[in-house]
Structure formats: C-alpha cells, structure tokens
C-alpha cells in the first residue's frame, strides 16, 4: 500500500504541473496513457501504474491480499524507479 502511494503521488505531480487536479486513481492512469500516446512516456510506466493500482485495490478491499517479503521489496524497488521517471517527465515538460 505504501509503495503504491509513491506511484500515486508521483503521477499526480505530472497532473499538477499541467494544472490538472485529479483524485481518481483510475483517471490518473488514463492521464499517463495520454503521455504515452504523445510519445513523451514509455508504455511500461502507465502499465506499471495500472498494475500497482490493481494490487492496491485488492489490498485495500480484500481480505485475501498477502504479499510476500520479496513482492514487497520488488514493489519498493519499482516505485523508486517510477518516481524517478515521473520526476524526469515533470522537468522535461516545463
């Protein structure tokens, strides 16, 4: 859940920079796809955000979510890379 919040807030920074104030997790993913269509962002990042959003939904609304230690470590590692890429996107689009 905490790793996903890194994704969420990093992606929202892109929207904020564009003057968009959105709180919907789904819509933020759609906005990232817009950047992919403009060839300003690689598809993998929008797909990764959507994957993490799905895991977060399962974690928050299901009693079955039990990630392993390795899955948590991988999520944190990937979140760091995602945040770095969103920082690059924010700086490049000014």
Long-range contacts (C-beta under 8 A, 24 or more apart in sequence): 1-56, 1-59, 1-60, 3-52, 3-72, 3-75, 3-76, 3-78, 3-79, 4-52, 4-53, 4-55, 4-56, 4-59, 4-75, 4-79, 6-79, 6-80, 6-82, 6-83, 7-48, 7-49, 7-52, 7-53, 7-79, 7-82, 7-83, 10-82, 10-83, 10-86, 10-87, 11-49, 11-86, 13-86, 13-87, 13-90, 14-86, 14-89, 14-90, 14-93, 17-90, 17-93, 17-94, 18-93, 25-53, 25-56, 25-57, 26-53, 29-53, 35-89, 40-89, 40-92, 40-93, 41-85, 41-89, 45-82, 45-85, 45-86, 48-78, 48-82, 49-82, 52-78, 52-79
